[in-house]
Amino acid sequence: MPKGRIPPVSNSPNKIQLDRLSHVAFAHPDLQEFDAFAHAFGFEIAHRTETTIYYRGWGKDAYAYVAHKADEKKFLGATFVAKTQADFEKCARLEGASVVRENEGPGGGKIVTVVSPSKMPMHVLWGQVDRPLPEKPVTATEIHKGEYNTALVKLRKGEYQRFKVGPGMIHKLGHYGYLTRTFDEDIEFYTGNFNFVPSDIVYEETDGAQVDTLTFMHLDQGKDYVDHHTLFLSRVPDSYPEEHRLHHCSFEVEDFDTQLLAHEHLLQRGYNLVWGVGRHILGSQIFDYWKDPSGFTIEHYADGDVVNVDNATGREKSEGAASMYIWGPIRPEAGVAT
């Protein structure tokens, strides 16, 4: 495989199998200010101490976001749930893995940390007690029957839709991604050790050669369908000032109405809109990006694609911003990076 190209990737039982993405953690200088934003964004508090707040959605994860009080802002990594205890133990044996420690957040369990070649921390969790599965979705509506009347099919009969502007009512953490100077090495780390498989790859042509610059990766679960991407990586040149830099983290909401109502809610409270609402091409998500009070980019998304082992990895040439969305406001020149 030519340098700069991601080689063909498939899962195997020899790799550490991860079940899903659980939560992200951040350090914030002003925890009170972030807490106000978190409630407006759609999080619920699962647990709090004097220096840490654990936020949950309405899905089964015990929490989806951890905010720590600290003097400086910092992304502290994402946590994945191991498929089995054996997978967790295999992860703990990876070269450079931390000691196994107790998970201090709700639900308990044990956690171990490994680090990518670009020094991005990744945590793996096992034994946490999940929340009970919800009986129905949670939305920001007063009366929402959940059926759409289309031009030819009227499923909602004699019942009204009644909406209210409000928080986005988070379901789960869907994905995160970062910029990396060691793109090729990081890809090898994730796909060589774990069940990450690229769903789509974007490349650029340089001096007649194709160089892969962006990839969206899912956690392969065989025939079971999973989110189009749980992690994405973007290549930056060696001259970039940091080895890695968080791009954004993204949280799923139930539907387009909930997303637009949340958009209005955040606007009314004066929070900093980055980009949205619009529709991505790769992954298909309806997106809405915001800056939290510390300056990190955080996204609401709805209606994302799902894939399984039968979906081949896609490859397409970068068309700049035109590769990123099919409709929505003009993409900011600086993108949405933190």
Buried (B, 14 or more C-beta within 10 A) or exposed (E): EEEBBBEEBEBEEEBBBBBBBBBBBBBBBEBEEBBEBBBBBBBBEBBEEEEBBBBBBBBBBBBBBBBBBBEEBBBBBBBBBBBEEEBBBBBBEBEEBBEBEEBEBBBBBBBBBBBBBBEBBBBBBBBBEEBEEEEEBBBBBEEBBBEEEEEEEEEEEEEEBEBEBBBBBBBBBBBBBBBBBBBBEBBBBBBEBBBBBBBBBBBBEEEEEBBBBBBBBBBBBEEEBBBBBBBBBBBBEEEEEEBBBBBBBBBBBBBBBBBBBBBEBBEEEEBBBBBBBBBBBBBBBBBBBBBBBBEBBBBBBBBBBBBEBEBEBEBEEBEEEEBBBEEBEEBEEEBBBB
